[in-house]
Amino acid sequence: MNTPEHHQIILKHAVAKGGTGNVMEALKWDVSRFDEGFAIALDIQNLDYVKLLYSNFNKNLIVVELTLVGLAMGRE
């Protein structure tokens, strides 16, 4: 897994969606990789790129909102 590549995919997806996005949708992953997606969401939250808003395993949702730092990174 190339984590920085995944970070960029998620950030660009959230920029395209207006500032919030589903990590699992951005990565095109099904629920079998939910734990991995959640770990990546926590990683990018710890880097202050996003804030984790909501997650739901049954709906395969990990919703994040961009911070100003994340918005700048996603536009690169």
C-alpha positions in Angstrom: 0.0 0.0 0.0 1.4 3.4 -1.0 -0.2 5.5 1.7 0.8 9.0 0.4 -0.8 8.0 -2.9 -3.9 7.1 -1.1 -3.9 10.4 0.8 -3.7 12.3 -2.4 -6.6 10.3 -4.0 -8.8 11.0 -1.0 -7.9 14.7 -0.8 -8.5 15.2 -4.5 -11.8 13.3 -4.3 -12.9 15.6 -1.4 -12.0 18.7 -3.3 -14.0 17.5 -6.2 -17.0 16.8 -3.9 -17.0 20.3 -2.4 -14.9 19.7 0.7 -16.3 16.5 2.1 -16.0 13.0 0.8 -16.3 9.3 1.5 -12.9 7.7 1.9 -14.2 4.3 0.7 -15.7 5.8 -2.4 -12.6 7.7 -3.2 -10.5 4.6 -3.0 -13.1 2.4 -4.7 -12.9 -0.1 -1.9 -15.7 -2.4 -0.7 -16.5 -3.1 3.0 -13.9 -5.9 3.2 -11.2 -3.1 3.4 -13.1 -0.9 5.8 -10.5 -1.2 8.6 -7.7 -0.2 6.2 -9.7 2.7 4.9 -10.4 3.8 8.5 -6.7 3.6 9.4 -5.9 5.8 6.4 -8.6 8.3 7.4 -7.1 8.5 10.9 -3.6 9.0 9.4 -4.7 12.0 7.3 -6.6 13.4 10.2 -3.4 13.2 12.3 -1.7 15.2 9.6 -4.4 17.8 9.9 -5.6 17.4 6.3 -9.1 16.3 7.3 -11.5 15.9 10.1 -13.3 12.6 10.5 -17.0 13.4 10.5 -18.8 10.1 10.4 -18.3 6.4 9.8 -20.6 3.5 9.3 -19.4 0.0 8.6 -22.8 -1.3 7.4 -23.0 1.5 4.8 -19.3 1.5 3.9 -19.0 5.2 4.8 -16.0 7.0 6.2 -16.9 10.7 5.7 -14.1 13.3 6.1 -14.1 17.1 5.7 -11.1 18.9 4.4 -9.2 21.4 6.6 -7.5 24.4 4.9 -4.3 22.5 4.9 -6.0 19.5 3.2 -7.7 21.7 0.7 -4.3 23.2 -0.3 -2.8 19.7 -0.5 -5.8 18.4 -2.6 -5.4 21.1 -5.1 -1.8 20.3 -5.8 
